[in-house]
Amino acid sequence: MNELPSEKIEEHKQVTTLGMSWNCEKDELSYNTLMEIDGKKEYTKREVLSTASRIYDPLGYLTPFIRGLHWEDLLPDDLKTTWTSWITEWKEIGNVRIPRCLIEIPTKNIIRLELHGFSDASERAYGGAVYIKMIDAEGKGAIKLIVAKSKIAPLKSVTLPQ
């Protein structure tokens, strides 16, 4: 960016691609919530998954689940309530800011840096998360999520080699 004229830098403080926005000035990521979501009374599995699949989520913060519904089945009342609430709250996700910088404590003050990885699996789903934990000389700590991934297990059972 040093080679760009200053007036060009001012124009590009917010860069959006693949449904995520990067604020260059604050060095923060956020979800792009410009997507229109239909707020109707009844939803099918197909409509819900179609909407959810339009959201690019490279860090794995948003994840689907299995409920055993067919494509054209209407959502049961409990899922309908959850989905309606999610639609209402969707625009608020644009207010969530994810700092791109993992280490906010000045590095000279860090006395311990730990990398933690967690994972779990079942016949229905599996997932994992990686965190970084920093502790400074005063004993204050900070923990940051680096990445989380999850996946619904395949419908056909898969054997894992020993």
Contact map, one row per residue, 1 for C-alpha under 8 A:
111100001000000000000000000000000000000000000000000000000000000000000000000000000000000000000000000000000000000000000000000000000000000000000000000000000000000000
111110000000000000000000000000000000000000000000000000000000000000000000000000000000000000000000000000000000000000000000000000000000000000000000000000000000000000
111110000000000000000000000000000000000000000000000000000000000000000000000000000000000000000000000000000000000000000000000000000000000000000000000000000000000000
111111011000000000000000000000000000000000000000000000000000000000000000000000000000000000000000000000000000000000000000000000000000000000000000000000000000000000
011111111000000000000000000000000000000000000000000000000000000000000000000000000000000000000000000000000000000000000000000000000000000000000000000000000000000000
000111111100000000000000000000000000000000000000000000000000000000000000000000000000000000000000000000000000000000000000000000000000000000000000000000000000000000
000011111110000000000000000000000000000000000000000000000000000000000000000000000000000000000000000000000000000000000000000000000000000000000000000000000000000000
000111111111000000000000000000000000000000000000000000000000000000000000000000000000000000000000000000000000000000000000000000000000000000000000000000000000000000
100111111111100000000000000000000000000000000000000000000000000000000000000000000000000000000000000000000000000000000000000000000000000000000000000000000000000000
000001111111100000000000000000000000000000000000000000000000000000000000000000000000000000000000000000000000000000000000000000000000000000000000000000000000000000
000000111111100000000000000000000000000000000000000000000000000000000000000000000000000000000000000000000000000000000000000000000000000000000000000000000000000000
000000011111111000000001000000000000000000000000000000000000000000000000000000000000000000000000000000000000000000000000000000000000000000000000000000000000000000
000000001111111000000011100000000000000000000000000000000000000000000000000000000000000000000000000000000000000000000000000000000000000000000000000000000000000000
000000000001111100001111100000000000000000000000000000000000000000000000000000000000000000000000000000000000000000000000000000000000000000000000000000000000000000
000000000001111110001111000000000000000000000000000000000000000000000000000000000000000000000000000000000000000000000000000000000000000000000000000000000000000000
000000000000011111111100000000010000000000000000000000000000000000000000000000000000000000000000000000000000000000000000000000000000000000000000000000000000000000
000000000000001111111000000000000000000000000000000000000000000000000000000000000000000000000000000000000000000000000000000000000000000000000000000000000000000000
000000000000000111110000000000000000000000000000000000010000000000000000000000000000000000000000000000000000000000000000000000000000000000000000000000000000000000
000000000000000111111000000000111000000000000000000000111000000000000000000000000000000000000000000000000000000000000000000000000000000000000000000000000000000000
000000000000000111111100000011110000000000000000000000010000000000000000000000000000000000000000000000000000000000000000000000000000000000000000000000000000000000
000000000000011110111110000011110000000000000000000000000000000000000000000000000000000000000000000000000000000000000000000000000000000000000000000000000000000000
000000000000011100011111001111000000000000000000000000000000000000000000000000000000000000000000000000000000000000000000000000000000000000000000000000000000000000
000000000000111000001111111110000000000000000000000000000000000000000000000000000000000000000000000000000000000000000000000000000000000000000000000000000000000000
000000000001111000000111111100000000000000000000000000000000000000000000000000000000000000000000000000000000000000000000000000000000000000000000000000000000000000
000000000000110000000011111000000000000000000000000000000000000000000000000000000000000000000000000000000000000000000000000000000000000000000000000000000000000000
000000000000000000000011111100000000000000000000000000000000000000000000000000000000000000000000000000000000000000000000000000000000000000000000000000000000000000
000000000000000000000111111110000000000000000000000000000000000000000000000000000000000000000000001110000000000000000000000000000000000000000000000000000000000000
000000000000000000000111011111000000000000000000000000000000000000000000000000000000000000000000111100000000000000000000000000000000000000000000000000000000000000
000000000000000000011110001111100000000000000000000000000000000000000000000000000000000000000000111100000000000000000000000000000000000000000000000000000000000000
000000000000000000011100000111110000000000000000000000000000000000000000000000000000000000001111110000000000000000000000000000000000000000000000000000000000000000
000000000000000000111000000011111000000000000000000000000000000000000000000000000000000000001101000000000000000000000000000000000000000000000000000000000000000000
000000000000000100111000000001111110000000000000000000000000000000000000000000000000000000000100000000000000000000000000000000000000000000000000000000000000000000
000000000000000000100000000000111110000000000000000000000000000000000000000000000000000001101100000000000000000000000000000000000000000000000000000000000000000000
000000000000000000000000000000011111000000000000000000000000000000000000000000000000000000000000000000000000000000000000000000000000000000000000000000000000000000
000000000000000000000000000000011111100000000000000000000000000000000000000000000000000000000000000000000000000000000000000000000000000000000000000000000000000000
000000000000000000000000000000000111110000000000000000000000000000000000000000000000000000000000000000000000000000000000000000000000000000000000000000000000000000
000000000000000000000000000000000011111000000000001000000000000000000000000000000000001000000000000000000000000000000000000000000000000000000000000000000000000000
000000000000000000000000000000000001111100000000000000000000000000000000000000000000000000000000000000000000000000000000000000000000000000000000000000000000000000
000000000000000000000000000000000000111110000000000000000000000000000000000000000001001000000000000000000000000000000000000000000000000000000000000000000000000000
000000000000000000000000000000000000011111100000000000000000000000000000000000000000000000000000000000000000000000000000000000000000000000000000000000000000000000
000000000000000000000000000000000000001111100000000000000000000000000000000000000000000000000000000000000000000000000000000000000000000000000000000000000000000000
000000000000000000000000000000000000000111110000000000000000000000000000011000010000000000000000000000000000000000000000000000000000000000000000000000000000000000
000000000000000000000000000000000000000111111011000000000000000000000000011000010000000000000000000000000000000000000000000000000000000000000000000000000000000000
000000000000000000000000000000000000000001111111000000000000000000000011111000000000000000000000000000000000000000000000000000000000000000000000000000000000000000
000000000000000000000000000000000000000000111111100000000000000000001111111000000000000000000000000000000000000000000000000000000000000000000000000000000000000000
000000000000000000000000000000000000000000011111110000000000000000000011000000000000000000000000000000000000000000000000000000000000000000000000000000000000000000
000000000000000000000000000000000000000000111111111000000000000000000000000000000000000000000000000000000000000000000000000000000000000000000000000000000000000000
000000000000000000000000000000000000000000111111111100000000000000000000000000000010000000000000000000000000000000000000000000000000000000000000000000000000000000
000000000000000000000000000000000000000000001111111110000000000100000000000000000000000000000000000000000000000000000000000000000000000000000000000000000000000000
000000000000000000000000000000000000000000000111111111000000000000000000000000000000000000000000000000000000000000000000000000000000000000000000000000000000000000
000000000000000000000000000000000000100000000011111111100000000000000000000000000000000000000000000000000000000000000000000000000000000000000000000000000000000000
000000000000000000000000000000000000000000000001111111100000000100000000000000000000000000000000000000000000000000000000000000000000000000000000000000000000000000
000000000000000000000000000000000000000000000000111111110000000000000000000000000000000000000000000000000000000000000000000000000000000000000000000000000000000000
000000000000000000000000000000000000000000000000011111110000000000000000000000000000000000000000000000000000000000000000000000000000000000000000000000000000000000
000000000000000000100000000000000000000000000000001111111000000000000000000000000000000000000000000000000000000000000000000000000000000000000000000000000000000000
000000000000000001110000000000000000000000000000000011111100000000000000000000000000000000000000000000000000000000000000000000000000000000000000000000000000000000
000000000000000000100000000000000000000000000000000000111111110000000000000000000000000000000000000000000000000000000000000000000000000000000000000000000000000000
000000000000000000000000000000000000000000000000000000011111000000000000000000000000000000000000000000000000000000000000000000000000000000000000000000000000000000
000000000000000000000000000000000000000000000000000000001111100000000000000000000000000000000000000000000000000000000000000000000000000000000000001110000000000000
000000000000000000000000000000000000000000000000000000001111111000000000000000000000000000000000000000000000000000000000000000000000000000000000001111000000000000
000000000000000000000000000000000000000000000000000000001011111000000000000000000000000000000000000000000000000000000000000000000000000000000000000110000000000000
000000000000000000000000000000000000000000000000000000001001111100000000000000000000000000000000000000000000000000000000000000000000000000000000000000000000000000
000000000000000000000000000000000000000000000000000000000001111110000000000000000000000000000000000000000000000000000000000000000000000000000000000001100000000000
000000000000000000000000000000000000000000000000100100000000011111000000000000000000000000000000000000000000000000000000000000000000000000000000000000010000000000
000000000000000000000000000000000000000000000000000000000000001111100000000000000000000000000000000000000000000000000000000000000000000000000000000000010000000000
000000000000000000000000000000000000000000000000000000000000000111111000000000000000000000000000000000000000000000000000000100000000000000000000000000010000000000
000000000000000000000000000000000000000000000000000000000000000011111000000000000000000000000000000000000000000000000000000000000000000000000000000000000000000000
000000000000000000000000000000000000000000000000000000000000000001111100000000000000000000000000000000000000000000000000000000000000000000000000000000000000000000
000000000000000000000000000000000000000000001000000000000000000001111110100000000000000000000000000000000000000000000000000000000000000000000000000000000000000000
000000000000000000000000000000000000000000001000000000000000000000011111100000000000000000000000000000000000000000000000000000000000000000000000000000000000000000
000000000000000000000000000000000000000000011100000000000000000000001111100000000000000000000000000000000000000000000000000000000000000000000000000000000000000000
000000000000000000000000000000000000000000011100000000000000000000000111110000000000000000000000000000000000000000000000000000000000000000000000000000000000000000
000000000000000000000000000000000000000000011000000000000000000000001111111000000000000000000000000000000000000000000000000000000000000000000000000000000000000000
000000000000000000000000000000000000000001111000000000000000000000000001111100000000000000000000000000000000000000000000000000000000000000000000000000000000000000
000000000000000000000000000000000000000001111000000000000000000000000000111111110000000000000000000000000000000000000000000000000000000000000000000000000000000000
000000000000000000000000000000000000000000000000000000000000000000000000011111110000000000000000000000000000000000000000000000000000000000000000000000000000000000
000000000000000000000000000000000000000000000000000000000000000000000000001111111000000000000000000000000000000000000000000000000000000000000000000000000000000000
000000000000000000000000000000000000000000000000000000000000000000000000001111111100000000000000000000000000000000000000000000000000000000000000000000000000000000
000000000000000000000000000000000000000000000000000000000000000000000000001111111110000000000000000000000000000000000000000000000000000000000000000000000000000000
000000000000000000000000000000000000000001100000000000000000000000000000001111111111000000000000000000000000000000000000000000000000000000000000000000000000000000
000000000000000000000000000000000000000000000000000000000000000000000000000011111111100000000000000000000000000000000000000000000000000000000000000000000000000000
000000000000000000000000000000000000000000000000000000000000000000000000000001111111110000000000000000000000000000000000000000000000000000000000000000000000000000
000000000000000000000000000000000000000000000001000000000000000000000000000000111111111000000000000000000000000000000000000000000000000000000000000000000000000000
000000000000000000000000000000000000001000000000000000000000000000000000000000011111111100000000000000000000000000000000000000000000000000000000000000000000000000
000000000000000000000000000000000000000000000000000000000000000000000000000000001111111110000000000000000000000000000000000000000000000000000000000000000000000000
000000000000000000000000000000000000000000000000000000000000000000000000000000000111111111000000000000000000000000000000000000000000000000000000000000000000000000
000000000000000000000000000000000000101000000000000000000000000000000000000000000011111111100000000000000000000000000000000000000000000000000000000000000000000000
000000000000000000000000000000000000000000000000000000000000000000000000000000000001111111100000000000000000000000000000000000000000000000000000000000000000000000
000000000000000000000000000000000000000000000000000000000000000000000000000000000000111111111000000000000000000000000000000000000000000000000000000000000000000000
000000000000000000000000000000001000000000000000000000000000000000000000000000000000011111111100000000000000000000000000000000000000000000000000000000000000000000
000000000000000000000000000000001000000000000000000000000000000000000000000000000000001111111110000000000000000000000000000000000000000000000000000000000000000000
000000000000000000000000000000000000000000000000000000000000000000000000000000000000000011111111000000000000000000000000000000000000000000000000000000000000000000
000000000000000000000000000001101000000000000000000000000000000000000000000000000000000011111111000000000000000000000000000000000000000000000000000000000000000000
000000000000000000000000000001111000000000000000000000000000000000000000000000000000000001111111100000000000000000000000000000000000000000000000000000000000000000
000000000000000000000000000001000000000000000000000000000000000000000000000000000000000000111111100000000000000000000000000000000000000000000000000000000000000000
000000000000000000000000000001100000000000000000000000000000000000000000000000000000000000011111110000000000000000000000000000000000000000000000000000000000000000
000000000000000000000000000111000000000000000000000000000000000000000000000000000000000000000111111000000000000000000000000000000000000000000000000000000000000000
000000000000000000000000000111000000000000000000000000000000000000000000000000000000000000000001111100000000000000000000000000000000000000000000000000000000000000
000000000000000000000000001110000000000000000000000000000000000000000000000000000000000000000000111111000000000000000000000000000000000000000000000000000000000000
000000000000000000000000001110000000000000000000000000000000000000000000000000000000000000000000011111000000000000000000000000000000000000000000000000000000000000
000000000000000000000000001000000000000000000000000000000000000000000000000000000000000000000000001111110000000000000000000000000000000000000000000000000000000000
000000000000000000000000000000000000000000000000000000000000000000000000000000000000000000000000001111110000000000000000000000000001000000000001010000000000000000
000000000000000000000000000000000000000000000000000000000000000000000000000000000000000000000000000011111110000000000000000000000000010000000000000000000000000000
000000000000000000000000000000000000000000000000000000000000000000000000000000000000000000000000000011111100000000000000000000000000000000000000000000000000000000
000000000000000000000000000000000000000000000000000000000000000000000000000000000000000000000000000000111110110000000000000000000000010100000000000000000000000000
000000000000000000000000000000000000000000000000000000000000000000000000000000000000000000000000000000111111110000000000000000000000000000000000000000000000000000
000000000000000000000000000000000000000000000000000000000000000000000000000000000000000000000000000000101111110000000000000000000000000000000000000000000000000000
000000000000000000000000000000000000000000000000000000000000000000000000000000000000000000000000000000000111110000000000000000000000000000000000000000000000000000
000000000000000000000000000000000000000000000000000000000000000000000000000000000000000000000000000000001111111000000000000000000000000110000000000000000000000000
000000000000000000000000000000000000000000000000000000000000000000000000000000000000000000000000000000001111111110000000000000000000011110000000000000000000000000
000000000000000000000000000000000000000000000000000000000000000000000000000000000000000000000000000000000000111110000000000000000000011110000000000000000000000000
000000000000000000000000000000000000000000000000000000000000000000000000000000000000000000000000000000000000011111000000000000000000011100000000000000000000000000
000000000000000000000000000000000000000000000000000000000000000000000000000000000000000000000000000000000000011111100000000000000001111000000000000000000000000000
000000000000000000000000000000000000000000000000000000000000000000000000000000000000000000000000000000000000000111110000000000000001110000000000000000000000000000
000000000000000000000000000000000000000000000000000000000000000000000000000000000000000000000000000000000000000011111000000000000111100000000000000000000000000000
000000000000000000000000000000000000000000000000000000000000000000000000000000000000000000000000000000000000000001111100000000000111100000000000000000000000000000
000000000000000000000000000000000000000000000000000000000000000000000000000000000000000000000000000000000000000000111110000000011110000000000000000000000000000000
000000000000000000000000000000000000000000000000000000000000000000000000000000000000000000000000000000000000000000011111000000011100000000000000000000000000000000
000000000000000000000000000000000000000000000000000000000000000000000000000000000000000000000000000000000000000000001111100001111000000000000000000000000000000000
000000000000000000000000000000000000000000000000000000000000000000000000000000000000000000000000000000000000000000000111110001110000000000000000000000000000000000
000000000000000000000000000000000000000000000000000000000000000000000000000000000000000000000000000000000000000000000011111111100000000000000000000000000000000000
000000000000000000000000000000000000000000000000000000000000000000000000000000000000000000000000000000000000000000000001111111000000000000000000000000001000000000
000000000000000000000000000000000000000000000000000000000000000000000000000000000000000000000000000000000000000000000000111110000000000000000000000000001000100000
000000000000000000000000000000000000000000000000000000000000000001000000000000000000000000000000000000000000000000000000111111000000000000000000000000011100000000
000000000000000000000000000000000000000000000000000000000000000000000000000000000000000000000000000000000000000000000000111111100000000000000000000001111000000000
000000000000000000000000000000000000000000000000000000000000000000000000000000000000000000000000000000000000000000000011110111110000000000000000000001111000000000
000000000000000000000000000000000000000000000000000000000000000000000000000000000000000000000000000000000000000000000011100011111000000000000000000111100000000000
000000000000000000000000000000000000000000000000000000000000000000000000000000000000000000000000000000000000000000001111000001111100000000000000000111000000000000
000000000000000000000000000000000000000000000000000000000000000000000000000000000000000000000000000000000000000000001110000000111110000000000000111110000000000000
000000000000000000000000000000000000000000000000000000000000000000000000000000000000000000000000000000000000000000111100000000011111000000000000111100000000000000
000000000000000000000000000000000000000000000000000000000000000000000000000000000000000000000000000000000000000000111000000000001111100000000011111000000000000000
000000000000000000000000000000000000000000000000000000000000000000000000000000000000000000000000000001000000000011110000000000000111110000000011110000000000000000
000000000000000000000000000000000000000000000000000000000000000000000000000000000000000000000000000000000000000011110000000000000011111000001111000000000000000000
000000000000000000000000000000000000000000000000000000000000000000000000000000000000000000000000000000101000011111000000000000000001111100001110000000000000000000
000000000000000000000000000000000000000000000000000000000000000000000000000000000000000000000000000000000000011110000000000000000000111111111100000000000000000000
000000000000000000000000000000000000000000000000000000000000000000000000000000000000000000000000000000001000111100000000000000000000011111111000000000000000000000
000000000000000000000000000000000000000000000000000000000000000000000000000000000000000000000000000000000000111000000000000000000000001111110000000000000000000000
000000000000000000000000000000000000000000000000000000000000000000000000000000000000000000000000000000000000000000000000000000000000001111110000000000000000000000
000000000000000000000000000000000000000000000000000000000000000000000000000000000000000000000000000000000000000000000000000000000000001111111000000000000000000000
000000000000000000000000000000000000000000000000000000000000000000000000000000000000000000000000000000000000000000000000000000000000001111111100000000000000000000
000000000000000000000000000000000000000000000000000000000000000000000000000000000000000000000000000000000000000000000000000000000000111100111110000000000000000000
000000000000000000000000000000000000000000000000000000000000000000000000000000000000000000000000000000000000000000000000000000000000111000011111000000000000000000
000000000000000000000000000000000000000000000000000000000000000000000000000000000000000000000000000000000000000000000000000000000011110000001111100000000000000000
000000000000000000000000000000000000000000000000000000000000000000000000000000000000000000000000000001000000000000000000000000000011100000000111110000000000000000
000000000000000000000000000000000000000000000000000000000000000000000000000000000000000000000000000000000000000000000000000000001111000000000011111100000000000000
000000000000000000000000000000000000000000000000000000000000000000000000000000000000000000000000000001000000000000000000000000001111000000000001111100000000000000
000000000000000000000000000000000000000000000000000000000011000000000000000000000000000000000000000000000000000000000000000000001110000000000000111110000000000000
000000000000000000000000000000000000000000000000000000000011100000000000000000000000000000000000000000000000000000000000000000111100000000000000111111000000000000
000000000000000000000000000000000000000000000000000000000011100000000000000000000000000000000000000000000000000000000000000000111000000000000000001111100000000000
000000000000000000000000000000000000000000000000000000000001001000000000000000000000000000000000000000000000000000000000000011110000000000000000000111110000000000
000000000000000000000000000000000000000000000000000000000000001000000000000000000000000000000000000000000000000000000000000011100000000000000000000011111000000000
000000000000000000000000000000000000000000000000000000000000000111000000000000000000000000000000000000000000000000000000000111000000000000000000000001111100000000
000000000000000000000000000000000000000000000000000000000000000000000000000000000000000000000000000000000000000000000000011111000000000000000000000000111110000000
000000000000000000000000000000000000000000000000000000000000000000000000000000000000000000000000000000000000000000000000000100000000000000000000000000011111110000
000000000000000000000000000000000000000000000000000000000000000000000000000000000000000000000000000000000000000000000000000000000000000000000000000000001111100000
000000000000000000000000000000000000000000000000000000000000000000000000000000000000000000000000000000000000000000000000000000000000000000000000000000000111110000
000000000000000000000000000000000000000000000000000000000000000000000000000000000000000000000000000000000000000000000000001000000000000000000000000000000111111000
000000000000000000000000000000000000000000000000000000000000000000000000000000000000000000000000000000000000000000000000000000000000000000000000000000000101111100
000000000000000000000000000000000000000000000000000000000000000000000000000000000000000000000000000000000000000000000000000000000000000000000000000000000000111110
000000000000000000000000000000000000000000000000000000000000000000000000000000000000000000000000000000000000000000000000000000000000000000000000000000000000011111
000000000000000000000000000000000000000000000000000000000000000000000000000000000000000000000000000000000000000000000000000000000000000000000000000000000000001111
000000000000000000000000000000000000000000000000000000000000000000000000000000000000000000000000000000000000000000000000000000000000000000000000000000000000000111
